Amino acid sequence: MDMGLVWIGVASIFGASIAVGLGGIGPALAEGMATKQTLASMAQQPDEANTLRSTLFVSMAMLESTAIYALLVSMILIFSNPFWNYAIQNVAK
C-alpha cells in the first residue's frame, strides 16, 4: 500500500474528528447561553413567555443546523473523499 493513500486516510479521519468536535462544541455552548438568557427573560417577564419560547425554538433549530452541517462535512471526508479517487488513479499508473 502506498504511503500517500495512508496519509490521505489519516488526514480524512483527523479532519472529520476536528469537524465534529468543533462543530458540536460551538452550537452546544451557544444553545446553552441562549437557553440561559431566555429563562432569565421569562423569569423577569412571565407575560412574554410564549413569545420567548417560540423564538427560542426557532433559534435552537438554526443553531443545531450548524452541528448537522459539521456532521455532513465529516461524513463526506470519511466516506466520499474526492482525494481518494485522484490518489488511486495516480498510484495505479
Residue frames relative to the residue before (quaternion, step in Angstrom):
aa qw qx qy qz dx dy dz
M 1.0000 0.0000 0.0000 0.0000 0.00 0.00 0.00
D 0.4534 -0.6985 0.4921 0.2538 3.52 -0.95 0.92
M 0.5227 -0.6591 0.4468 0.3044 3.57 -1.02 0.82
G 0.5580 0.6005 -0.3916 0.4181 3.59 1.19 -0.44
L 0.6533 0.5004 -0.3088 0.4769 3.57 1.02 -0.80
V 0.6256 0.5347 -0.3354 0.4585 3.56 1.04 -0.75
W 0.6854 0.4808 -0.2934 0.4616 3.59 0.91 -0.89
I 0.6083 0.5267 -0.3576 0.4740 3.59 1.09 -0.59
G 0.6524 0.5085 -0.3105 0.4685 3.58 1.00 -0.78
V 0.6527 0.5051 -0.3106 0.4716 3.56 0.96 -0.86
A 0.6675 0.4949 -0.3020 0.4672 3.58 0.92 -0.88
S 0.6329 0.5317 -0.3330 0.4536 3.60 1.04 -0.74
I 0.6884 0.4675 -0.2841 0.4762 3.57 0.88 -0.91
F 0.6446 0.5095 -0.3195 0.4721 3.60 0.99 -0.78
G 0.6653 0.4975 -0.2995 0.4692 3.59 0.94 -0.86
A 0.6472 0.5119 -0.3181 0.4669 3.58 1.02 -0.77
S 0.6659 0.4930 -0.3161 0.4621 3.58 0.96 -0.78
I 0.6294 0.5089 -0.3338 0.4832 3.60 1.04 -0.69
A 0.6507 0.5243 -0.3197 0.4466 3.60 0.94 -0.87
V 0.6883 0.4571 -0.2881 0.4841 3.59 0.90 -0.86
G 0.6515 0.5340 -0.3192 0.4341 3.59 0.95 -0.83
L 0.7377 0.3881 -0.2287 0.5029 3.57 0.74 -1.03
G 0.6596 0.5149 -0.3045 0.4551 3.55 1.08 -0.70
G 0.6802 0.4542 -0.2929 0.4952 3.58 1.21 -0.28
I 0.6545 0.5257 -0.3134 0.4440 3.56 1.03 -0.77
G 0.6572 0.5447 -0.3139 0.4158 3.57 0.88 -0.93
P 0.7175 0.4231 -0.2664 0.4850 3.61 0.72 -0.97
A 0.6166 0.5463 -0.3599 0.4380 3.61 1.04 -0.64
L 0.6625 0.4860 -0.3041 0.4821 3.58 0.95 -0.83
A 0.6602 0.5080 -0.3077 0.4598 3.58 0.96 -0.85
E 0.6463 0.5083 -0.3216 0.4695 3.59 1.00 -0.76
G 0.6411 0.5215 -0.3238 0.4607 3.56 1.01 -0.75
M 0.6706 0.4861 -0.3016 0.4722 3.58 0.94 -0.85
A 0.6473 0.5138 -0.3231 0.4611 3.60 0.99 -0.79
T 0.6550 0.5017 -0.3128 0.4706 3.59 0.98 -0.81
K 0.6359 0.5334 -0.3257 0.4527 3.57 0.96 -0.84
Q 0.6965 0.4665 -0.2779 0.4691 3.57 0.87 -0.93
T 0.6374 0.5216 -0.3317 0.4601 3.60 1.03 -0.73
L 0.6654 0.4900 -0.3105 0.4699 3.59 0.93 -0.82
A 0.6259 0.5172 -0.3377 0.4761 3.58 1.06 -0.67
S 0.6597 0.4975 -0.3064 0.4726 3.58 1.01 -0.79
M 0.6363 0.5186 -0.3273 0.4681 3.59 1.05 -0.73
A 0.6380 0.5220 -0.3294 0.4604 3.56 1.06 -0.69
Q 0.6954 0.4616 -0.2770 0.4761 3.58 1.03 -0.71
Q 0.7989 0.1262 -0.0477 0.5861 3.59 1.04 -0.78
P 0.1426 -0.8389 0.5198 0.0755 3.62 0.23 1.21
D 0.5902 0.5896 -0.3733 0.4058 3.60 1.15 -0.49
E 0.7181 0.4269 -0.2357 0.4965 3.59 1.14 -0.60
A 0.3126 0.7983 -0.4766 0.1943 3.61 1.24 0.24
N 0.6637 0.5079 -0.3237 0.4436 3.62 0.90 -0.82
T 0.6522 0.5004 -0.3123 0.4761 3.58 0.98 -0.80
L 0.6641 0.4974 -0.3052 0.4674 3.58 0.92 -0.87
R 0.6490 0.5253 -0.3221 0.4463 3.58 0.97 -0.81
S 0.6754 0.4799 -0.3089 0.4670 3.59 0.88 -0.86
T 0.6371 0.5088 -0.3273 0.4776 3.58 1.03 -0.72
L 0.6251 0.5369 -0.3327 0.4586 3.58 1.05 -0.74
F 0.6664 0.5057 -0.3161 0.4474 3.60 0.89 -0.85
V 0.6443 0.5046 -0.3257 0.4735 3.59 1.01 -0.76
S 0.6765 0.4810 -0.3002 0.4700 3.59 0.91 -0.86
M 0.6169 0.5353 -0.3485 0.4598 3.62 1.06 -0.66
A 0.6435 0.5179 -0.3265 0.4595 3.58 0.99 -0.79
M 0.6658 0.4901 -0.3063 0.4719 3.57 0.98 -0.80
L 0.6506 0.5026 -0.3196 0.4712 3.59 1.00 -0.75
E 0.6660 0.5097 -0.3083 0.4490 3.58 0.95 -0.82
S 0.5865 0.5785 -0.3813 0.4194 3.59 1.11 -0.55
T 0.5834 0.5676 -0.3726 0.4457 3.60 1.12 -0.53
A 0.6603 0.4880 -0.3056 0.4821 3.58 0.96 -0.80
I 0.6390 0.5175 -0.3297 0.4638 3.58 1.03 -0.73
Y 0.6293 0.5158 -0.3365 0.4740 3.61 1.04 -0.70
A 0.6334 0.5165 -0.3339 0.4696 3.60 1.00 -0.72
L 0.6357 0.5104 -0.3236 0.4803 3.58 1.03 -0.75
L 0.6369 0.5279 -0.3243 0.4589 3.57 1.00 -0.79
V 0.6448 0.5098 -0.3197 0.4713 3.59 0.96 -0.83
S 0.6686 0.4922 -0.3155 0.4595 3.58 0.92 -0.81
M 0.6336 0.5158 -0.3370 0.4679 3.61 1.02 -0.70
I 0.6349 0.5128 -0.3325 0.4726 3.58 1.01 -0.75
L 0.6590 0.5158 -0.3139 0.4485 3.59 0.93 -0.85
I 0.7201 0.4383 -0.2622 0.4697 3.57 0.95 -0.79
F 0.8274 0.2977 -0.1286 0.4586 3.59 0.69 -1.05
S 0.8079 0.1883 -0.0869 0.5516 3.61 1.07 -0.54
N 0.1439 0.8226 -0.5343 0.1311 3.56 0.90 0.91
P 0.3901 -0.7473 0.4804 0.2420 3.62 -0.63 1.02
F 0.6110 0.5679 -0.3602 0.4175 3.61 1.15 -0.39
W 0.5327 0.6312 -0.4148 0.3817 3.61 1.16 -0.41
N 0.6875 0.4825 -0.2989 0.4529 3.59 0.77 -1.00
Y 0.6347 0.5256 -0.3262 0.4631 3.58 0.98 -0.80
A 0.6859 0.4806 -0.2864 0.4653 3.58 0.87 -0.93
I 0.6614 0.5038 -0.3179 0.4556 3.60 0.93 -0.83
Q 0.6462 0.5143 -0.3249 0.4609 3.59 1.00 -0.76
N 0.6894 0.4671 -0.2895 0.4720 3.59 0.98 -0.75
V 0.6305 0.5141 -0.3373 0.4737 3.62 1.08 -0.58
A 0.6402 0.5407 -0.3263 0.4373 3.59 1.03 -0.74
K 0.6515 0.5238 -0.3259 0.4416 3.62 1.11 -0.52
